[in-house]
Amino acid sequence: MDPELASQLLSQMGELRAAVESTRSVWVIVLPPIITAIVGFLAAIVPTAWLEHRREKRAVKTLRSSLMAELASAASIIRARGYVQDLKEGAEGTREKLQINVPADYFRVFRANVDKLGLLDAAEAARIIQTYQLLESVIQDVIPGGPLHEGTAGPSGFRENWQFLESALHLADKLVSEHARDR
């Protein structure tokens, strides 16, 4: 081998070694601050994200429990006062009016949390809304000014409201029992 070629090869190998060593020394200088920054970032974000997740989970649990308590109470009151039987009698033609005074803010929990229903499972939220809408429809017909209250609905109006109330009670019972089972 030519001595000049050997000298050039040795020179290039030396340059290559110096480049590798200088790159290694750059990583030794740069890597610890990068690792420290990543660990610091994760130390700040992970606990915050975990706490937020727990807070949201607790909010969903509280919302669901509150709505189920309100639905269970409403169903219990409806049954205790015999409103289903009253509607059935009207559907059979043995009653002309059904007059019930219901306060405007009767479903306080639902109204106060309607903007939070999106936290619930979509199917569950839909069933909850359907239950309240059915109950609200019956309420509108039995309060002053409503057709059952005024006696203008006839048996078909009573039948429709009887079906609405039965459906609402069935949905409420199902929601409440699912909630009790999932606890």
C-alpha positions as CSV (number, residue, x, y, z in Angstrom):
1,M,0.0,0.0,0.0
2,D,1.2,3.4,-0.8
3,P,2.5,5.3,2.3
4,E,0.7,8.4,1.2
5,L,-2.7,6.6,0.9
6,A,-2.1,5.0,4.3
7,S,-1.4,8.4,5.8
8,Q,-4.6,9.8,4.3
9,L,-6.6,6.9,5.7
10,L,-5.2,7.3,9.1
11,S,-5.9,11.0,9.0
12,Q,-9.5,10.5,7.9
13,M,-10.0,7.9,10.7
14,G,-8.7,10.4,13.2
15,E,-11.1,13.0,11.9
16,L,-13.9,10.5,12.1
17,R,-13.0,9.6,15.7
18,A,-12.9,13.2,16.7
19,A,-16.3,13.8,15.1
20,V,-17.8,10.9,17.0
21,E,-16.2,12.0,20.3
22,S,-17.4,15.6,19.8
23,T,-20.9,14.4,19.1
24,R,-20.9,12.2,22.2
25,S,-19.7,15.1,24.3
26,V,-22.6,17.3,22.9
27,W,-25.1,14.6,24.0
28,V,-23.5,14.5,27.4
29,I,-24.1,18.2,27.7
30,V,-27.6,18.4,26.0
31,L,-29.2,15.2,27.2
32,P,-29.5,15.9,31.0
33,P,-31.5,19.2,30.5
34,I,-33.8,17.5,28.0
35,I,-34.5,14.6,30.3
36,T,-35.0,17.0,33.2
37,A,-37.4,19.1,31.2
38,I,-39.4,16.0,30.1
39,V,-39.6,14.7,33.7
40,G,-40.6,18.1,35.0
41,F,-43.3,18.5,32.3
42,L,-44.7,15.0,33.1
43,A,-44.5,15.7,36.9
44,A,-46.6,18.8,36.4
45,I,-49.1,17.4,33.9
46,V,-49.8,13.9,35.1
47,P,-51.1,14.8,38.6
48,T,-53.2,17.6,37.2
49,A,-54.7,15.4,34.5
50,W,-55.4,12.6,37.1
51,L,-57.0,15.1,39.5
52,E,-59.2,16.5,36.7
53,H,-60.2,13.0,35.6
54,R,-61.2,12.2,39.2
55,R,-63.1,15.5,39.6
56,E,-65.1,14.8,36.4
57,K,-65.8,11.2,37.4
58,R,-67.1,12.5,40.8
59,A,-69.2,15.1,39.1
60,V,-70.8,12.5,36.8
61,K,-71.5,10.2,39.8
62,T,-73.1,13.1,41.7
63,L,-75.2,14.2,38.7
64,R,-76.4,10.7,38.1
65,S,-77.3,10.1,41.7
66,S,-79.1,13.4,42.0
67,L,-81.2,12.9,38.9
68,M,-82.0,9.3,39.9
69,A,-83.1,10.5,43.4
70,E,-85.4,13.1,41.8
71,L,-86.9,10.6,39.4
72,A,-87.4,8.0,42.1
73,S,-89.1,10.6,44.3
74,A,-91.4,11.8,41.5
75,A,-92.4,8.2,40.6
76,S,-93.1,7.5,44.3
77,I,-95.3,10.6,44.7
78,I,-97.2,9.8,41.4
79,R,-97.9,6.3,42.6
80,A,-98.8,7.3,46.2
81,R,-101.3,9.9,45.0
82,G,-102.9,7.6,42.5
83,Y,-102.4,9.7,39.4
84,V,-102.1,6.7,37.1
85,Q,-105.5,5.4,38.3
86,D,-107.0,8.9,37.9
87,L,-105.8,9.0,34.3
88,K,-107.1,5.5,33.7
89,E,-110.5,6.5,35.0
90,G,-110.6,9.4,32.7
91,A,-109.6,7.2,29.7
92,E,-112.6,4.9,30.7
93,G,-114.9,8.0,30.7
94,T,-115.6,8.0,34.4
95,R,-113.7,11.2,35.1
96,E,-114.0,14.5,33.2
97,K,-111.2,16.5,34.8
98,L,-107.9,16.0,36.6
99,Q,-106.7,19.1,38.4
100,I,-103.3,19.1,40.0
101,N,-101.3,22.1,41.1
102,V,-97.7,21.5,40.3
103,P,-95.1,24.2,41.0
104,A,-93.3,25.6,38.0
105,D,-89.9,24.6,39.4
106,Y,-90.9,21.1,40.2
107,F,-87.9,19.3,38.6
108,R,-85.3,21.5,40.2
109,V,-82.4,19.1,39.9
110,F,-83.0,18.4,36.2
111,R,-83.4,22.1,35.4
112,A,-80.3,23.1,37.3
113,N,-78.2,20.5,35.6
114,V,-79.5,20.3,32.1
115,D,-76.3,21.8,30.8
116,K,-74.3,19.0,32.4
117,L,-76.2,16.1,30.8
118,G,-73.5,15.8,28.2
119,L,-71.2,14.3,30.9
120,L,-73.4,11.2,31.0
121,D,-73.4,8.3,28.6
122,A,-75.4,9.4,25.5
123,A,-78.0,6.6,25.7
124,E,-78.5,7.3,29.4
125,A,-78.9,11.0,28.9
126,A,-81.4,10.4,26.1
127,R,-83.5,8.1,28.4
128,I,-83.3,10.7,31.2
129,I,-84.5,13.5,28.9
130,Q,-87.3,11.3,27.5
131,T,-88.5,10.5,31.0
132,Y,-88.6,14.2,32.1
133,Q,-90.3,15.2,28.8
134,L,-93.0,12.6,29.2
135,L,-93.6,13.7,32.8
136,E,-93.6,17.4,31.8
137,S,-96.1,16.7,29.0
138,V,-98.5,15.2,31.6
139,I,-97.9,18.1,34.0
140,Q,-98.8,20.6,31.3
141,D,-102.1,18.9,30.7
142,V,-103.2,18.7,34.4
143,I,-102.2,22.2,35.6
144,P,-104.5,25.2,35.3
145,G,-105.0,25.9,31.6
146,G,-104.3,22.4,30.5
147,P,-107.0,20.3,28.8
148,L,-107.3,17.7,31.5
149,H,-107.5,20.4,34.1
150,E,-110.2,22.3,32.2
151,G,-112.2,19.2,31.2
152,T,-111.8,19.6,27.5
153,A,-109.6,16.6,26.7
154,G,-112.1,13.8,26.7
155,P,-111.2,10.1,27.1
156,S,-108.6,10.2,24.3
157,G,-106.7,13.0,26.1
158,F,-106.8,11.0,29.3
159,R,-105.7,7.8,27.5
160,E,-102.7,9.6,25.9
161,N,-101.6,11.0,29.2
162,W,-102.1,7.7,30.9
163,Q,-99.8,6.1,28.3
164,F,-97.3,8.9,28.7
165,L,-97.3,8.6,32.5
166,E,-96.9,4.8,32.3
167,S,-94.0,5.1,29.9
168,A,-92.3,7.7,32.1
169,L,-92.7,5.6,35.2
170,H,-91.4,2.5,33.4
171,L,-88.3,4.5,32.2
172,A,-87.8,6.1,35.6
173,D,-87.9,2.6,37.3
174,K,-85.5,1.2,34.8
175,L,-83.0,4.1,35.2
176,V,-83.2,4.0,39.0
177,S,-82.7,0.2,39.1
178,E,-79.8,0.4,36.7
179,H,-78.2,3.1,38.8
180,A,-78.7,1.1,42.0
181,R,-77.2,-2.0,40.3
182,D,-74.1,0.0,39.0
183,R,-73.2,1.5,42.4
